[in-house]
Amino acid sequence: MNPWILFVLVTGCASTVATSPLRKGEGRGSEYCPFILETVQTILGPFTDDYTTLEEGCVKEVASAGDITYAEAVGFEPMPLETITCQGHGWVAWIGQNPPRAPTPGVVLVGFEEPQRGVRKFSARVERRDWRAQPNRVAVNGCGAVEGTVERKGERWIAKTVPQKLGW
């Protein structure tokens, strides 16, 4: 077969698949999981005065069981009805309106904003695993809080935290 005909055939099939509408909840994990997993891997580290990481030891103590750290990602519009589970690199992160309860006292709660020019802002802190029961109650713990951005660079997602200055 002529290589040009093969190219046109493959390109035509690929564009048909890419432009077909998604059913409710379909394809969302592949859309969200890569940047969520990149973000959660980036936010842990030693305590810093400028709050560029969540304190890893603290997070492991309250949001980890065995070798798995649990997180919930929120802020997506629309929020998926069905729970999406993102797993990798020692993390389980859930997205959805009713995710399962983590087997730990806390979860890393990562809130994402809608993308602006391909960049999503995020903030993260450790919350009680049942934070949805009282979402306006602020959890006080020693793990800290972190903010940053995540964006696609070529084939990869890059998450960066932003130093914070607390003026209290």
C-alpha positions as CSV (number, residue, x, y, z in Angstrom):
1,M,0.0,0.0,0.0
2,N,1.2,3.5,-0.8
3,P,2.6,5.2,2.3
4,W,0.6,8.4,1.6
5,I,-2.7,6.5,1.3
6,L,-1.8,4.8,4.6
7,F,-1.1,8.1,6.2
8,V,-4.4,9.6,5.0
9,L,-6.3,6.5,6.2
10,V,-4.7,6.6,9.7
11,T,-5.1,10.4,10.0
12,G,-8.8,10.1,9.0
13,C,-9.5,7.4,11.5
14,A,-7.6,9.1,14.3
15,S,-9.5,12.4,13.8
16,T,-12.8,10.5,13.8
17,V,-12.1,9.0,17.1
18,A,-10.7,12.2,18.6
19,T,-13.8,14.3,17.6
20,S,-16.5,11.8,18.6
21,P,-18.5,13.1,21.6
22,L,-17.8,11.5,25.0
23,R,-20.6,9.9,26.9
24,K,-21.1,11.0,30.5
25,G,-17.9,10.1,32.5
26,E,-16.2,8.4,29.5
27,G,-12.6,9.3,28.9
28,R,-12.3,11.6,31.9
29,G,-9.7,9.5,33.7
30,S,-7.3,9.7,30.8
31,E,-7.9,13.4,30.7
32,Y,-7.4,14.2,34.4
33,C,-5.2,11.5,35.8
34,P,-1.8,12.5,34.2
35,F,-1.8,16.0,35.6
36,I,-3.3,15.0,39.0
37,L,-0.7,12.4,39.5
38,E,2.1,14.8,38.5
39,T,0.7,17.4,40.9
40,V,0.5,15.1,43.9
41,Q,4.0,13.8,43.3
42,T,5.4,17.3,43.3
43,I,3.8,18.7,46.4
44,L,5.4,16.5,49.1
45,G,8.8,17.3,50.7
46,P,10.5,18.6,53.8
47,F,9.0,21.5,55.8
48,T,9.8,24.9,54.2
49,D,9.3,28.4,55.5
50,D,7.8,29.5,52.2
51,Y,5.3,26.6,52.1
52,T,6.4,25.2,48.7
53,T,5.6,21.6,49.9
54,L,3.3,19.7,52.2
55,E,5.4,18.2,54.9
56,E,5.9,14.6,53.7
57,G,6.3,13.0,57.1
58,C,3.0,14.5,58.3
59,V,1.2,13.6,55.1
60,K,2.4,10.0,55.3
61,E,1.3,9.8,58.9
62,V,-2.3,10.9,58.3
63,A,-3.1,10.2,54.6
64,S,-1.1,7.0,53.9
65,A,-1.7,3.4,54.5
66,G,1.1,1.0,53.6
67,D,2.8,2.4,50.6
68,I,-0.2,4.3,49.3
69,T,-1.1,8.0,49.9
70,Y,-4.7,9.0,49.3
71,A,-6.0,12.1,47.7
72,E,-9.1,13.7,46.4
73,A,-9.1,16.1,43.5
74,V,-11.9,18.7,43.2
75,G,-12.8,21.8,41.2
76,F,-13.7,20.3,37.8
77,E,-16.7,21.6,35.9
78,P,-18.7,19.5,35.6
79,M,-17.6,17.3,38.5
80,P,-17.8,13.7,37.2
81,L,-20.9,11.8,38.6
82,E,-19.0,8.5,38.7
83,T,-15.8,8.2,40.6
84,I,-12.6,8.2,38.6
85,T,-9.6,6.6,40.3
86,C,-6.1,7.7,39.4
87,Q,-3.3,5.4,40.5
88,G,0.4,5.6,40.2
89,H,3.7,6.3,41.9
90,G,2.4,5.4,45.4
91,W,-0.8,7.4,45.1
92,V,-4.5,6.8,44.7
93,A,-6.4,10.0,43.8
94,W,-10.2,10.1,43.4
95,I,-12.3,12.5,41.4
96,G,-16.1,12.5,41.7
97,Q,-19.1,13.5,43.6
98,N,-19.1,10.5,45.9
99,P,-15.6,8.9,46.1
100,P,-14.9,6.0,48.5
101,R,-13.7,6.8,52.0
102,A,-10.0,6.5,52.4
103,P,-8.7,3.9,54.8
104,T,-6.7,6.7,56.5
105,P,-7.8,9.5,58.9
106,G,-7.0,12.1,56.3
107,V,-6.6,12.7,52.5
108,V,-4.7,15.2,50.5
109,L,-7.3,17.5,49.1
110,V,-6.2,19.1,45.9
111,G,-8.4,21.8,44.4
112,F,-7.9,22.7,40.8
113,E,-9.1,25.8,38.9
114,E,-10.3,25.7,35.3
115,P,-7.4,26.1,32.9
116,Q,-6.3,29.5,31.8
117,R,-4.2,29.4,28.6
118,G,-3.4,25.8,29.3
119,V,-2.3,26.3,32.9
120,R,-4.3,25.1,35.9
121,K,-3.7,26.7,39.3
122,F,-4.0,24.3,42.3
123,S,-4.0,24.4,46.0
124,A,-3.5,21.4,48.4
125,R,-3.8,20.6,52.1
126,V,-4.6,17.6,54.2
127,E,-8.2,17.3,55.2
128,R,-10.2,14.8,57.2
129,R,-11.3,11.8,55.1
130,D,-14.9,12.8,55.7
131,W,-14.4,16.5,54.8
132,R,-17.5,16.5,52.6
133,A,-19.8,16.1,55.6
134,Q,-18.7,19.6,56.8
135,P,-17.0,21.2,53.8
136,N,-16.8,24.6,55.3
137,R,-14.9,23.5,58.4
138,V,-11.2,24.2,58.1
139,A,-9.0,21.3,59.1
140,V,-6.1,22.4,61.2
141,N,-3.1,20.2,61.0
142,G,0.7,20.5,60.8
143,C,1.1,19.3,57.3
144,G,0.8,22.8,55.7
145,A,-0.8,24.1,52.6
146,V,0.7,24.6,49.1
147,E,-0.3,26.4,45.9
148,G,1.1,26.1,42.4
149,T,0.4,25.5,38.7
150,V,0.3,22.5,36.4
151,E,0.7,22.7,32.7
152,R,1.4,20.5,29.7
153,K,4.9,20.8,28.2
154,G,5.0,18.6,25.1
155,E,4.1,15.1,26.1
156,R,4.5,15.7,29.8
157,W,2.7,17.6,32.6
158,I,4.9,19.8,34.8
159,A,3.7,20.9,38.2
160,K,5.4,23.7,40.1
161,T,4.7,25.0,43.5
162,V,4.7,28.8,44.3
163,P,6.4,30.2,47.4
164,Q,3.9,31.8,49.8
165,K,4.5,34.7,52.1
166,L,2.3,34.6,55.2
167,G,1.8,38.0,56.7
168,W,0.5,37.2,60.1
